[in-house]
């Protein structure tokens, strides 16, 4: 999924707290009981920001974050499917890097 550029890209980042869209990234949750999350931000077809978290098995949780629903296109759903597979790989690498962290 392509990121928007210029003012539109700035607006998108503003809507999601400055985070890059269309890219899986590890973020520390402010709730210590949750810890590290693998997160994806993108805009739905109605141009609402979407936050998705992925677990180590590739399960995706689409968070409403103040919206009643999100409308997604077939392309966006296929992108989420691809991201689920990528999430499994990324969590595997993360676990290898952090297994000695206690």
The first five atom37 places (N, CA, C, CB, O) and aatype in JSON, in Angstrom:
{
  "aatype": [20, 20, 20, 20, 20, 20, 20, 20, 20, 20, 20, 20, 20, 20, 20, 20, 20, 20, 20, 20, 20, 20, 20, 20, 20, 20, 20, 20, 20, 20, 20, 20, 20, 20, 20, 20, 20, 20, 20, 20, 20, 20, 20, 20, 20, 20, 20, 20, 20, 20, 20, 20, 20, 20, 20, 20, 20, 20, 20, 20, 20, 20, 20, 20, 20, 20, 20, 20, 20, 20, 20, 20, 20, 20, 20, 20, 20, 20, 20, 20, 20, 20, 20, 20, 20, 20, 20, 20, 20, 20, 20, 20, 20, 20, 20, 20, 20, 20, 20, 20, 20, 20],
  "atom_mask": [
    [1, 1, 1, 1, 1],
    [1, 1, 1, 1, 1],
    [1, 1, 1, 1, 1],
    [1, 1, 1, 1, 1],
    [1, 1, 1, 1, 1],
    [1, 1, 1, 1, 1],
    [1, 1, 1, 1, 1],
    [1, 1, 1, 1, 1],
    [1, 1, 1, 1, 1],
    [1, 1, 1, 1, 1],
    [1, 1, 1, 1, 1],
    [1, 1, 1, 1, 1],
    [1, 1, 1, 1, 1],
    [1, 1, 1, 1, 1],
    [1, 1, 1, 1, 1],
    [1, 1, 1, 1, 1],
    [1, 1, 1, 1, 1],
    [1, 1, 1, 1, 1],
    [1, 1, 1, 1, 1],
    [1, 1, 1, 1, 1],
    [1, 1, 1, 1, 1],
    [1, 1, 1, 1, 1],
    [1, 1, 1, 1, 1],
    [1, 1, 1, 1, 1],
    [1, 1, 1, 1, 1],
    [1, 1, 1, 1, 1],
    [1, 1, 1, 1, 1],
    [1, 1, 1, 1, 1],
    [1, 1, 1, 1, 1],
    [1, 1, 1, 1, 1],
    [1, 1, 1, 1, 1],
    [1, 1, 1, 1, 1],
    [1, 1, 1, 1, 1],
    [1, 1, 1, 1, 1],
    [1, 1, 1, 1, 1],
    [1, 1, 1, 1, 1],
    [1, 1, 1, 1, 1],
    [1, 1, 1, 1, 1],
    [1, 1, 1, 1, 1],
    [1, 1, 1, 1, 1],
    [1, 1, 1, 1, 1],
    [1, 1, 1, 1, 1],
    [1, 1, 1, 1, 1],
    [1, 1, 1, 1, 1],
    [1, 1, 1, 1, 1],
    [1, 1, 1, 1, 1],
    [1, 1, 1, 1, 1],
    [1, 1, 1, 1, 1],
    [1, 1, 1, 1, 1],
    [1, 1, 1, 1, 1],
    [1, 1, 1, 1, 1],
    [1, 1, 1, 1, 1],
    [1, 1, 1, 1, 1],
    [1, 1, 1, 1, 1],
    [1, 1, 1, 1, 1],
    [1, 1, 1, 1, 1],
    [1, 1, 1, 1, 1],
    [1, 1, 1, 1, 1],
    [1, 1, 1, 1, 1],
    [1, 1, 1, 1, 1],
    [1, 1, 1, 1, 1],
    [1, 1, 1, 1, 1],
    [1, 1, 1, 1, 1],
    [1, 1, 1, 1, 1],
    [1, 1, 1, 1, 1],
    [1, 1, 1, 1, 1],
    [1, 1, 1, 1, 1],
    [1, 1, 1, 1, 1],
    [1, 1, 1, 1, 1],
    [1, 1, 1, 1, 1],
    [1, 1, 1, 1, 1],
    [1, 1, 1, 1, 1],
    [1, 1, 1, 1, 1],
    [1, 1, 1, 1, 1],
    [1, 1, 1, 1, 1],
    [1, 1, 1, 1, 1],
    [1, 1, 1, 1, 1],
    [1, 1, 1, 1, 1],
    [1, 1, 1, 1, 1],
    [1, 1, 1, 1, 1],
    [1, 1, 1, 1, 1],
    [1, 1, 1, 1, 1],
    [1, 1, 1, 1, 1],
    [1, 1, 1, 1, 1],
    [1, 1, 1, 1, 1],
    [1, 1, 1, 1, 1],
    [1, 1, 1, 1, 1],
    [1, 1, 1, 1, 1],
    [1, 1, 1, 1, 1],
    [1, 1, 1, 1, 1],
    [1, 1, 1, 1, 1],
    [1, 1, 1, 1, 1],
    [1, 1, 1, 1, 1],
    [1, 1, 1, 1, 1],
    [1, 1, 1, 1, 1],
    [1, 1, 1, 1, 1],
    [1, 1, 1, 1, 1],
    [1, 1, 1, 1, 1],
    [1, 1, 1, 1, 1],
    [1, 1, 1, 1, 1],
    [1, 1, 1, 1, 1],
    [1, 1, 1, 1, 1]
  ],
  "atom_positions": [
    [[0.85, -1.17, 0.0], [0.0, 0.0, 0.0], [0.9, 1.23, 0.0], [-0.97, 0.0, 1.22], [1.8, 1.36, 0.83]],
    [[0.65, 2.12, -0.93], [1.47, 3.31, -1.06], [1.1, 4.35, -0.01], [1.34, 3.9, -2.46], [-0.07, 4.53, 0.33]],
    [[2.12, 5.03, 0.48], [1.88, 6.14, 1.39], [1.58, 7.39, 0.56], [3.1, 6.38, 2.32], [2.16, 7.57, -0.51]],
    [[0.7, 8.23, 1.04], [0.44, 9.5, 0.39], [1.61, 10.44, 0.66], [-0.89, 10.12, 0.88], [2.3, 10.33, 1.67]],
    [[1.81, 11.36, -0.27], [2.92, 12.3, -0.13], [2.38, 13.7, 0.1], [3.82, 12.26, -1.38], [1.18, 13.94, -0.02]],
    [[3.28, 14.61, 0.42], [2.93, 16.02, 0.56], [1.96, 16.27, 1.7], [2.34, 16.53, -0.71], [2.01, 15.63, 2.75]],
    [[1.08, 17.23, 1.45], [0.14, 17.64, 2.49], [-0.82, 16.53, 2.88], [-0.66, 18.85, 2.03], [-1.2, 16.41, 4.04]],
    [[-1.22, 15.7, 1.91], [-2.11, 14.59, 2.21], [-1.41, 13.59, 3.13], [-2.56, 13.89, 0.91], [-2.02, 13.1, 4.08]],
    [[-0.16, 13.3, 2.85], [0.61, 12.4, 3.72], [0.76, 12.97, 5.12], [1.97, 12.14, 3.12], [0.66, 12.24, 6.1]],
    [[1.0, 14.28, 5.2], [1.11, 14.93, 6.51], [-0.21, 14.81, 7.27], [1.5, 16.42, 6.35], [-0.22, 14.55, 8.48]],
    [[-1.32, 15.01, 6.57], [-2.64, 14.9, 7.19], [-2.89, 13.48, 7.71], [-3.75, 15.31, 6.19], [-3.38, 13.3, 8.82]],
    [[-2.54, 12.48, 6.9], [-2.71, 11.09, 7.32], [-1.89, 10.8, 8.58], [-2.29, 10.13, 6.19], [-2.4, 10.2, 9.52]],
    [[-0.64, 11.23, 8.59], [0.22, 11.0, 9.76], [-0.35, 11.73, 10.99], [1.67, 11.47, 9.48], [-0.28, 11.22, 12.1]],
    [[-0.9, 12.92, 10.77], [-1.51, 13.66, 11.88], [-2.66, 12.87, 12.49], [-2.01, 15.05, 11.39], [-2.82, 12.83, 13.71]],
    [[-3.47, 12.23, 11.65], [-4.63, 11.47, 12.13], [-4.23, 10.26, 12.96], [-5.48, 11.03, 10.97], [-5.02, 9.77, 13.76]],
    [[-3.02, 9.76, 12.76], [-2.58, 8.57, 13.5], [-1.38, 8.87, 14.4], [-2.23, 7.44, 12.53], [-0.57, 7.98, 14.66]],
    [[-1.27, 10.08, 14.86], [-0.22, 10.4, 15.82], [1.18, 10.44, 15.24], [-0.26, 9.43, 16.92], [2.15, 10.29, 15.98]],
    [[1.31, 10.64, 13.94], [2.62, 10.77, 13.32], [3.21, 9.48, 12.79], [3.55, 11.36, 14.28], [4.34, 9.48, 12.3]],
    [[2.48, 8.38, 12.88], [3.02, 7.1, 12.45], [2.88, 6.91, 10.94], [2.32, 5.96, 13.18], [1.91, 7.37, 10.33]],
    [[3.85, 6.23, 10.35], [3.86, 5.94, 8.92], [2.74, 4.95, 8.58], [5.23, 5.39, 8.47], [2.47, 4.03, 9.35]],
    [[2.12, 5.15, 7.45], [1.01, 4.3, 7.01], [1.51, 3.18, 6.11], [-0.05, 5.13, 6.28], [2.48, 3.34, 5.37]],
    [[0.82, 2.04, 6.2], [1.11, 0.93, 5.31], [2.36, 0.15, 5.64], [1.21, 1.42, 3.94], [2.85, -0.62, 4.81]],
    [[2.88, 0.33, 6.84], [4.12, -0.33, 7.24], [3.94, -0.97, 8.61], [5.31, 0.68, 7.26], [3.49, -0.31, 9.55]],
    [[4.27, -2.25, 8.73], [4.24, -2.91, 10.03], [5.37, -2.38, 10.89], [4.34, -4.44, 9.88], [6.51, -2.26, 10.43]],
    [[5.07, -2.06, 12.14], [6.11, -1.56, 13.05], [5.83, -2.02, 14.47], [6.19, -0.01, 12.99], [4.67, -2.17, 14.87]],
    [[6.9, -2.24, 15.21], [6.77, -2.59, 16.62], [6.68, -1.32, 17.43], [7.96, -3.47, 17.1], [7.49, -0.41, 17.26]],
    [[5.68, -1.25, 18.31], [5.49, -0.1, 19.2], [5.26, -0.61, 20.61], [4.31, 0.78, 18.73], [4.66, -1.66, 20.82]],
    [[5.75, 0.15, 21.58], [5.49, -0.16, 22.98], [4.15, 0.44, 23.38], [6.63, 0.36, 23.9], [3.94, 1.65, 23.22]],
    [[3.26, -0.37, 23.89], [1.97, 0.1, 24.36], [2.17, 0.82, 25.69], [0.96, -1.07, 24.5], [3.01, 0.42, 26.49]],
    [[1.38, 1.87, 25.93], [1.49, 2.6, 27.19], [1.01, 1.76, 28.37], [0.69, 3.9, 27.12], [1.33, 2.07, 29.52]],
    [[0.26, 0.71, 28.1], [-0.2, -0.22, 29.13], [0.86, -1.31, 29.28], [-1.6, -0.82, 28.79], [1.01, -2.14, 28.38]],
    [[1.59, -1.35, 30.41], [2.66, -2.33, 30.57], [2.18, -3.78, 30.5], [3.35, -2.11, 31.88], [2.98, -4.67, 30.2]],
    [[0.9, -4.02, 30.78], [0.41, -5.4, 30.7], [0.31, -5.88, 29.25], [-0.96, -5.51, 31.38], [0.25, -7.08, 29.0]],
    [[0.29, -4.95, 28.31], [0.24, -5.31, 26.88], [1.65, -5.4, 26.31], [-0.59, -4.27, 26.09], [1.96, -6.33, 25.57]],
    [[2.5, -4.45, 26.65], [3.89, -4.48, 26.18], [4.02, -4.12, 24.71], [4.47, -5.85, 26.42], [3.36, -3.21, 24.23]],
    [[4.88, -4.85, 24.02], [5.18, -4.57, 22.62], [4.04, -5.06, 21.72], [6.5, -5.23, 22.2], [3.51, -6.15, 21.91]],
    [[3.68, -4.22, 20.75], [2.66, -4.59, 19.77], [3.23, -4.43, 18.37], [1.38, -3.72, 19.95], [4.07, -3.56, 18.13]],
    [[2.77, -5.26, 17.46], [3.07, -5.1, 16.04], [1.86, -4.42, 15.42], [3.4, -6.49, 15.33], [0.76, -4.98, 15.42]],
    [[2.06, -3.22, 14.89], [0.95, -2.34, 14.51], [1.07, -1.92, 13.05], [0.91, -1.09, 15.42], [2.18, -1.77, 12.52]],
    [[-0.07, -1.72, 12.42], [-0.18, -1.19, 11.06], [-1.22, -0.09, 11.07], [-0.55, -2.31, 10.02], [-2.3, -0.25, 11.65]],
    [[-0.9, 1.04, 10.44], [-1.86, 2.12, 10.26], [-2.12, 2.3, 8.77], [-1.34, 3.45, 10.9], [-1.2, 2.2, 7.96]],
    [[-3.38, 2.56, 8.41], [-3.72, 2.94, 7.04], [-5.07, 3.65, 7.07], [-3.75, 1.7, 6.09], [-5.72, 3.71, 8.11]],
    [[-5.48, 4.19, 5.93], [-6.75, 4.91, 5.83], [-7.78, 4.01, 5.16], [-6.59, 6.24, 5.06], [-7.48, 3.38, 4.14]],
    [[-9.0, 3.95, 5.72], [-10.04, 3.13, 5.08], [-10.63, 3.89, 3.89], [-11.15, 2.77, 6.11], [-10.2, 4.99, 3.57]],
    [[-11.63, 3.29, 3.23], [-12.18, 3.9, 2.01], [-12.92, 5.2, 2.3], [-13.1, 2.92, 1.31], [-13.12, 6.0, 1.38]],
    [[-13.34, 5.42, 3.53], [-13.98, 6.69, 3.91], [-12.97, 7.68, 4.47], [-15.08, 6.43, 4.93], [-13.35, 8.74, 4.98]],
    [[-11.71, 7.35, 4.39], [-10.59, 8.15, 4.85], [-10.55, 8.33, 6.37], [-10.63, 9.5, 4.19], [-10.17, 9.39, 6.88]],
    [[-10.96, 7.29, 7.06], [-10.79, 7.23, 8.51], [-9.52, 6.44, 8.8], [-12.03, 6.59, 9.22], [-9.24, 5.46, 8.11]],
    [[-8.75, 6.86, 9.81], [-7.54, 6.1, 10.13], [-7.89, 4.75, 10.75], [-6.65, 6.91, 11.1], [-8.78, 4.64, 11.58]],
    [[-7.16, 3.73, 10.32], [-7.36, 2.36, 10.81], [-6.09, 1.92, 11.52], [-7.72, 1.39, 9.64], [-4.98, 2.09, 11.0]],
    [[-6.26, 1.35, 12.71], [-5.13, 0.77, 13.45], [-5.38, -0.72, 13.57], [-4.96, 1.44, 14.87], [-6.44, -1.16, 14.04]],
    [[-4.39, -1.5, 13.15], [-4.49, -2.96, 13.21], [-3.31, -3.47, 14.02], [-4.52, -3.59, 11.78], [-2.17, -3.06, 13.78]],
    [[-3.57, -4.36, 14.97], [-2.48, -5.03, 15.69], [-2.48, -6.5, 15.3], [-2.64, -4.85, 17.24], [-3.53, -7.08, 15.0]],
    [[-1.29, -7.09, 15.31], [-1.1, -8.48, 14.89], [-0.43, -9.26, 16.01], [-0.26, -8.56, 13.6], [0.52, -8.79, 16.63]],
    [[-0.95, -10.46, 16.27], [-0.29, -11.3, 17.27], [0.74, -12.19, 16.58], [-1.32, -12.16, 18.05], [0.89, -12.16, 15.36]],
    [[1.45, -12.99, 17.37], [2.56, -13.8, 16.84], [2.09, -14.9, 15.92], [3.34, -14.4, 17.99], [2.89, -15.47, 15.18]],
    [[0.78, -15.23, 15.94], [0.22, -16.24, 15.04], [-0.32, -15.63, 13.75], [-0.89, -17.01, 15.74], [-0.81, -16.34, 12.87]],
    [[-0.23, -14.3, 13.63], [-0.71, -13.62, 12.44], [-2.16, -13.21, 12.5], [-0.51, -14.49, 11.27], [-2.73, -12.78, 11.49]],
    [[-2.77, -13.32, 13.67], [-4.16, -12.87, 13.82], [-4.19, -11.35, 13.88], [-4.81, -13.49, 15.1], [-3.39, -10.73, 14.58]],
    [[-5.11, -10.75, 13.14], [-5.21, -9.29, 13.07], [-6.41, -8.81, 13.88], [-5.33, -8.83, 11.61], [-7.5, -9.37, 13.8]],
    [[-6.19, -7.75, 14.67], [-7.27, -7.08, 15.4], [-7.42, -5.69, 14.81], [-6.99, -7.03, 16.95], [-6.49, -4.89, 14.88]],
    [[-8.58, -5.4, 14.24], [-8.85, -4.07, 13.68], [-9.55, -3.27, 14.77], [-9.73, -4.15, 12.36], [-10.64, -3.63, 15.23]],
    [[-8.92, -2.19, 15.19], [-9.42, -1.39, 16.32], [-10.3, -0.25, 15.83], [-8.24, -0.84, 17.15], [-9.95, 0.45, 14.88]],
    [[-11.44, -0.07, 16.47], [-12.39, 0.98, 16.08], [-11.85, 2.37, 16.4], [-13.73, 0.77, 16.77], [-12.05, 3.31, 15.63]],
    [[-11.15, 2.51, 17.53], [-10.56, 3.8, 17.93], [-11.5, 4.99, 17.73], [-9.29, 4.04, 17.14], [-11.14, 5.99, 17.11]],
    [[-12.71, 4.87, 18.26], [-13.65, 5.98, 18.22], [-14.6, 5.95, 17.03], [-12.91, 7.25, 18.21], [-15.51, 6.78, 16.97]],
    [[-14.42, 5.04, 16.1], [-15.32, 4.92, 14.96], [-16.3, 3.78, 15.21], [-14.53, 4.69, 13.63], [-15.99, 2.83, 15.92]],
    [[-17.49, 3.88, 14.63], [-18.44, 2.79, 14.77], [-18.06, 1.61, 13.89], [-19.86, 3.26, 14.42], [-18.29, 0.46, 14.26]],
    [[-17.46, 1.89, 12.73], [-17.04, 0.83, 11.81], [-15.97, 1.38, 10.88], [-18.23, 0.28, 11.0], [-15.74, 2.59, 10.82]],
    [[-15.32, 0.48, 10.17], [-14.39, 0.83, 9.1], [-14.86, 0.15, 7.83], [-12.91, 0.41, 9.45], [-15.28, -1.0, 7.86]],
    [[-14.8, 0.87, 6.72], [-15.13, 0.29, 5.42], [-13.83, 0.01, 4.68], [-16.06, 1.24, 4.58], [-13.01, 0.91, 4.48]],
    [[-13.64, -1.26, 4.29], [-12.41, -1.67, 3.63], [-12.72, -2.22, 2.24], [-11.67, -2.73, 4.47], [-13.74, -2.87, 2.03]],
    [[-11.82, -1.94, 1.31], [-11.95, -2.46, -0.06], [-11.36, -3.86, -0.13], [-11.25, -1.52, -1.07], [-10.67, -4.31, 0.78]],
    [[-11.65, -4.55, -1.23], [-11.06, -5.88, -1.44], [-9.54, -5.79, -1.45], [-11.57, -6.5, -2.78], [-8.86, -6.67, -0.91]],
    [[-8.99, -4.74, -2.04], [-7.54, -4.55, -2.07], [-6.98, -4.41, -0.65], [-7.17, -3.3, -2.9], [-5.94, -4.99, -0.34]],
    [[-7.67, -3.67, 0.19], [-7.21, -3.5, 1.57], [-7.3, -4.81, 2.34], [-8.04, -2.42, 2.27], [-6.42, -5.11, 3.15]],
    [[-8.34, -5.59, 2.11], [-8.46, -6.88, 2.78], [-7.36, -7.84, 2.33], [-9.84, -7.5, 2.51], [-6.82, -8.59, 3.15]],
    [[-7.01, -7.82, 1.05], [-5.91, -8.67, 0.57], [-4.59, -8.2, 1.16], [-5.84, -8.64, -0.98], [-3.73, -9.02, 1.5]],
    [[-4.41, -6.87, 1.3], [-3.21, -6.33, 1.92], [-3.11, -6.8, 3.36], [-3.2, -4.8, 1.86], [-2.03, -7.17, 3.82]],
    [[-4.23, -6.81, 4.09], [-4.23, -7.28, 5.47], [-3.87, -8.76, 5.55], [-5.6, -7.05, 6.12], [-3.16, -9.18, 6.46]],
    [[-4.34, -9.55, 4.6], [-3.97, -10.96, 4.55], [-2.46, -11.12, 4.39], [-4.71, -11.67, 3.39], [-1.84, -11.93, 5.07]],
    [[-1.88, -10.34, 3.48], [-0.42, -10.38, 3.29], [0.31, -9.93, 4.55], [-0.01, -9.49, 2.1], [1.34, -10.5, 4.91]],
    [[-0.22, -8.91, 5.22], [0.41, -8.41, 6.43], [0.35, -9.44, 7.56], [-0.25, -7.1, 6.88], [1.26, -9.49, 8.39]],
    [[-0.69, -10.26, 7.6], [-0.78, -11.31, 8.62], [0.38, -12.29, 8.46], [-2.13, -12.07, 8.51], [0.99, -12.71, 9.45]],
    [[0.7, -12.64, 7.23], [1.82, -13.55, 6.97], [3.14, -12.88, 7.34], [1.84, -13.98, 5.49], [4.02, -13.51, 7.92]],
    [[3.28, -11.61, 7.0], [4.5, -10.87, 7.33], [4.64, -10.72, 8.84], [4.48, -9.48, 6.65], [5.75, -10.75, 9.37]],
    [[3.52, -10.57, 9.55], [3.55, -10.43, 11.0], [4.15, -11.67, 11.67], [2.15, -10.17, 11.54], [4.92, -11.55, 12.62]],
    [[3.8, -12.85, 11.18], [4.35, -14.09, 11.73], [5.87, -14.08, 11.6], [3.75, -15.34, 11.02], [6.58, -14.42, 12.54]],
    [[6.35, -13.69, 10.42], [7.8, -13.63, 10.19], [8.46, -12.61, 11.12], [8.09, -13.28, 8.72], [9.49, -12.89, 11.73]],
    [[7.87, -11.42, 11.21], [8.46, -10.36, 12.03], [8.48, -10.72, 13.51], [7.7, -9.05, 11.83], [9.46, -10.46, 14.2]],
    [[7.39, -11.34, 14.01], [7.36, -11.76, 15.42], [8.42, -12.83, 15.67], [5.96, -12.29, 15.8], [9.05, -12.84, 16.73]],
    [[8.63, -13.72, 14.71], [9.67, -14.74, 14.86], [11.04, -14.11, 15.01], [9.66, -15.68, 13.66], [11.82, -14.5, 15.88]],
    [[11.35, -13.12, 14.16], [12.63, -12.41, 14.26], [12.73, -11.65, 15.58], [12.8, -11.44, 13.08], [13.78, -11.66, 16.22]],
    [[11.64, -10.99, 15.98], [11.64, -10.22, 17.22], [11.92, -11.14, 18.41], [10.3, -9.49, 17.41], [12.7, -10.8, 19.3]],
    [[11.26, -12.31, 18.42], [11.46, -13.26, 19.52], [12.9, -13.76, 19.58], [10.51, -14.45, 19.37], [13.45, -13.91, 20.67]],
    [[13.51, -14.01, 18.42], [14.92, -14.43, 18.4], [15.82, -13.34, 18.97], [15.35, -14.76, 16.96], [16.74, -13.64, 19.73]],
    [[15.56, -12.1, 18.62], [16.37, -10.98, 19.09], [16.19, -10.71, 20.58], [16.04, -9.73, 18.31], [17.11, -10.2, 21.23]],
    [[15.03, -11.03, 21.14], [14.71, -10.67, 22.52], [14.62, -11.86, 23.48], [13.42, -9.93, 22.55], [14.2, -11.69, 24.62]],
    [[15.01, -13.04, 23.04], [14.86, -14.2, 23.92], [15.78, -14.14, 25.14], [15.14, -15.46, 23.15], [15.49, -14.8, 26.14]],
    [[16.85, -13.39, 25.08], [17.75, -13.26, 26.23], [17.39, -12.09, 27.14], [19.17, -13.11, 25.76], [18.06, -11.85, 28.14]],
    [[16.32, -11.36, 26.79], [15.93, -10.18, 27.57], [15.2, -10.53, 28.86], [15.06, -9.28, 26.73], [14.86, -9.63, 29.63]],
    [[14.97, -11.79, 29.1], [14.38, -12.2, 30.36], [12.92, -12.29, 30.32], [14.75, -11.29, 31.42], [12.29, -12.63, 31.32]]
  ]
}
